[in-house]
């Protein structure tokens, strides 16, 4: 009998298992994959994600993998650019580790903390007694394991969420068709760089082994028209920034284009004997590349809630409702902001004026970078008082120019 069985051992599941095990709970962590294992991912960890790794004493292990740091965020809008830093005192850099590296690191940390890990373990069913989830059934040998709670950390296509019929709310359809690949010989330095053009956007950042990730896309309404020639359509949109197109022409693509379009949703993340964490419980478009740090944050929130329930300091439903409420409140602003960006619609004239004003101030550009990195809520940045200061500063600078 376990305190918790965690289904899914990637960026949400392994940290949840690790944190629970560090608190002394008996945890079983299962995944159908065997690690190291890759998965579809932008695999960017902004500074807030690195802060979590630092709290967990794993950041040194990550840096030891020789993943290059990302120091500067740049947003090229054509007529002007916004270039700033999203770093914090605790985490001055972002990093983009390959999932083959990061997921194995997290899995090993969970095992070291005392969680029992079973790789290559598919889940066929949930054990349910009296309407309450009490365990899992393995796919191959039909082995059953029981626990006080089963945690679904198995992604947006979560088997656990499907079996418990987790309610979805605040849903939005797929908005962006996005694809990525890796290039060698495309040196961009310690830079996260985004190009924004009408109905098109692409971005790039460095990763392991001297490779540079390049990701781009178009509105989902163009998915069918463009899906048969991803490379051609991507190279065509690069021509909207000739200096970038020239760089890509001199580099070598090292992998096939991979991509998808994802729905946007919140799922009720708990019920009798079960909980959801990471993409299983909440997902938004990857244009802001904040999924992994969302998973880290929710792993901490869920661990706190389960600990309160296990120790009896709160009833299960009360603790889990706190988890849901805090999760939703934290991401609601960036959820809406991300959806707006994912449409790839040109900013209205008023927003263009704001963005141009931001480009006139280093403080404002750093703030904008922090919004893109998940370190500053959009509702704080776009608050009338803050925008008023930015516009006034830009006006004063133009007056003295």
N, C-alpha and C positions, 0 to 999 in steps of 0.2 A: 504494500500500500504506500503510494507516494503522496506527498503533499501537493505536488503539481506535476502534471505531464504537459510538456510543451511540444507542440506539433509544428515543426519548421525550425531550422537551425541557422537562419541567416541573420540579417541585421536587426531583426526584432526578437527572434526566438532565442538566439544564443545569449544576448545581454540579459534577457528576462531570466533565463535559467541560471546564468552566472550570478546575478544579483540576489536571486532567491537562495541559491546555494550558499552564497557568502553570508547570508543571515541564518544559516544552519538548517534550512529546510531540505527535505529529501525530494530531489527533482529528477525526472526522467526527460531527456531531450532526444527527440527522434526526428529524422529527416529521410526522405526517400532517396536523396542524393548521397554520394560519397565525396568527401572533401580531400583536396582542393576541387572546387567546382565553380564553373562560371554561370552567370545568369544575366538576363537582359537588364541593363542598368546604366545610368549615366555615371554612377559611382563617384560622385563628387561629395566630399565632406567639407562643408563650410566651417568657419571657426567655431560656431556653437557646437557642431558635431565633434570637433577636436577637443573642445572643453570637456565633453562627456568622457572621451577616451582618457583625458588627463585625470578626471575624477576617479576613473576605474583603474588608474595606474597601467594603462595600456599604450599610451601615446609613444613612449620610448620604443616599444616593440614595433609600432607602426613605422616610425622614422627609420628604424634599423633595416627595414625592407628596401630602403633607398628610393622611396617614392619622392619625387621632387616637390618642393613647397610652391604654393601659389600665393604671391604677395599682393598683386594688384588686380583690381577688377576694372574692366573697360567696356563701355557700351557705346558703340559707334552708330550714330543715327544718320550718318551721311553729312549733313551740313555742320554738325558739331558732334562732340564726343563727351561722355562723362567718364572720368577716370578717378578712382578712389580706392581706399583701403577698407576692407571689412574686418580687419584683424582686431583682436582684443588684447588686453594685457596678459590674460591667461593663454590665449591662442592667437599669436600674431599672424599665422598662416593658415590657409586651407590646403587640403591634399586630395588627390584623386586616386586612391589605391584601386588596383584591379580587384574584382570580387573574388578571384581565385586566391588572392592574398588576404584580403580583409576578412572574408567569411571564415577562412581557416583559422586566422588569428583569434577571432571571437569564439569559435567553437572550442579551440584549445583552452581559452580562458575559462569557459564554462566548465570544461572537464577538470581543469586545475582547481576550480572553486569547489568541486565535489559533486557536480551534476553527473549522473550516469548518461552517457551518450551512446546512441545506437544509430549508426549511419546505414544507409541502404534499407531503411525500415519504412515501408509504406503503410498507411493507415487505411483499413478497409471500412471500418465502421466505428461509431461511438457506442459505448455501453450506456444505456439509459435505464434507470430504475425509478418508478414512481414519478416520471416526468423530469427527473434530474439526471444530468450527465455525470457518470461515475467512473468513466474510464474509456479505453480505446481497444480496438481489435486490430491486430496486425494483418497485413494483406497476405503474406506468403505462408506463414505457419499457423495463422489464426490464433496466435498467442494473445491473451488478454492481460491488460494491466489496469490497475485501479488507482484513482487519486481523488483527493478532495476537490480539485479543480482541474479541468483540461483547458489549456490555453492554445488557441489557434493563432499561430504566427506564420501561417502558410500562404501569405500573399493575397493579391487581389482576387485570385480564383480560389480562395480558401475553401477547402473541403469542410473544415469545421464550421465556418459560417453558413455554408450551404446546408449542412445536416441539421443545424439548430434553427435554420430559417431566420437568420438575423435580419431584423428590419433595417432597411436603408432609408435615408432621409437627406434632404438638401442635395438631391442628385442633379448632375448636369451630364449631358451626353459627351462623347468624345469630341474634342474641339480642334485638335492638332494631330496631323500625321507626321511623326518624327522618326528620323533614322540617323544612325551613327556608324562610324568606322574608325580605324586607326591609321595614321600615317607615320612613316619614318622620314627623316630629313626635313621636317617641318618645325623648325626651332622657333618657338614664340616666347621663350624665357619663362619667368615666374608669373605668368599672366593668365587670367581668366578673361576671355575676350568674346563679346557678343556683337553681332552685326544685326541691325534692325532696319528692314525696308518694308514698304507696303506689301502686306500679305506674304512676306517671307522673313525668316530669321534663321540665323545659325550661330553657333558658338564653338569655342575650342579651348582646351586646357591640356597641360602635360600630365602624363601618367608614367607607369613603370616602363623600364627597358628602352628608354629613349623614344617612346612613342607619344604621339599627340592625338587625343581624341577630338574628332570633329563631328558635330551633331547639328542637324538642321531639319527644317520641315516647312510645311504649308498647311493651309486650312484643311480640315477634315473633309470639307466639301469637294476637295480635289483628290481625295484618296484614290478613287477608282481610276481617274484619268492619268495619274502619275505613277501608279504602283508598278507598272511594267518596265519603267526605265528610271529607277531611282538615281543611278549614277548620272545619267544625262541631265535630268531635271535639277539635281543638286549642283552640278557644275555650271549649269545655266544660271542659277540664281547667284552663284559666287561672282559672276560677271557684273553684278550690281555693285560690287566693290572691287574694281580692277586690280588694286594692289594686293588684295587677298587672293584673287584668282591666279595671279602670277606666282604667288608663293606656293599655292597648291599644285600648280602645273610643274613646279620644280621638285615636288616631293613624291614619295612612293606610297600608294595605298597598300596596307599590309593585311587587310581583312575585308570580308564581304560587308556590305551595308546591312545593318540589322535594325529593326525598329518595330514600332507598333503605334496604336492609338489607344488611349486608355479612358475609361469612364471616370467621372468625378463623383465621389459619394462619401457620406458618413454612414457607418453601420452602428446599430446599437451594440456596444462592445461587451455586453455581459448578459448572463441569464443564469438559470439554476444549474450550478456546477460548471459553468464555462465562461471563458473570457476571450476577447480578441485583442490583438496588438499589432502595430505596424500596418502595412497595406491591407491586412485582413479586416481591419476595423475602420480605416480611413484612407482615402486615396485622392490625389489631385494630379493634374497634368504635370509632366516632368519638365516643363519649360523653366521652372525655377530650381530644379535639381536639388530639392530639399528632402527627398524621401528617406534617405538613410538617417539624417539627423532627427527627422520626425520619429523614426522607429526607435532611436536611442532615447529620446525624451519620453515616449510612451512606455518604453520598457521600465524606465525609472518610476513613472507615475503608477503603472500597474503593479510593480513590485511593492510600492508603498501601500497601495490599496489592499493587496493580498496579505501583506504582513499585518495590517490593521485587522483584517478579518480573521486570520489564523490565530492571532494573539487574543482575540476577543475584545479589543478596544473599540471596534465598530462591528455592527452587523454587516454581513456580506453585501447585501444590496445597498446599504448606506455608503460603504467604502467604495463600491464599484460605481455608484452614481457620482461620487466625488471625482473619481477617475474620468468618467465620461464628461462631466461638466468642465473640468479644468482642461482636458484635451480639446474640447470643442471651442472653448473660449480662447485658447491660445492660438488656434489655427484659423478661426473664422475669417479674420481680415485677410490673411495671405491666401486663403482658399479663394475668396472672391477676386483678389488682385491677380492671382495666377490664372483664373478663368478668363479674366479680361485680356491678359497678355496672350493667352493661348489662341484667341480668335485671330491674332495677327492683323487686326484692323488698325489702320493708321490712327495715331492719337488725334483727338479733336484739337482745333486751334488753341483752345485754352490750355490743354495739357502740353502741347508743343511749346507754348510760352513758358510754362513752368519748367519743363525739362531744359530748355535753353537757359533759363535763369539759374538752374542747378549747376549747369556747366561753367558758370562764372565764379563759383565759390568752392574752394577745396573742402571746406567744412560740409557744405551741402552735398558735394559729390561723395564724400565719405559716408554721409548718412544714406544716400541712395544705394551705395554699395552694400551697406548693412541691411537694407530692406531686401535686396536681391539675395543676400546670404542668410536671411532668416534671423538676423540679430536685432532688427528694429521692425516693429509692426507697421504695416502700411498706414493704418489709421493714425498712428502717431506722426509719421512723416508727413502725411497729407492733411494733418490737422490745420484748420485755417490760420491759427497763430504761427505755426512753423512755416507754412507756405508764404504767409505775409512777410515774414522776416527775409526769406530767400528772395522774394520778388523785390522787396525794398533794397536789399543789398545789391542786387543786379542793377536796379535802376540808378542807384548812387554811383556804381562803378561806371555805367555808361555816361552819366552826366559829367564825370571827371575825366573821361577818356579824351 
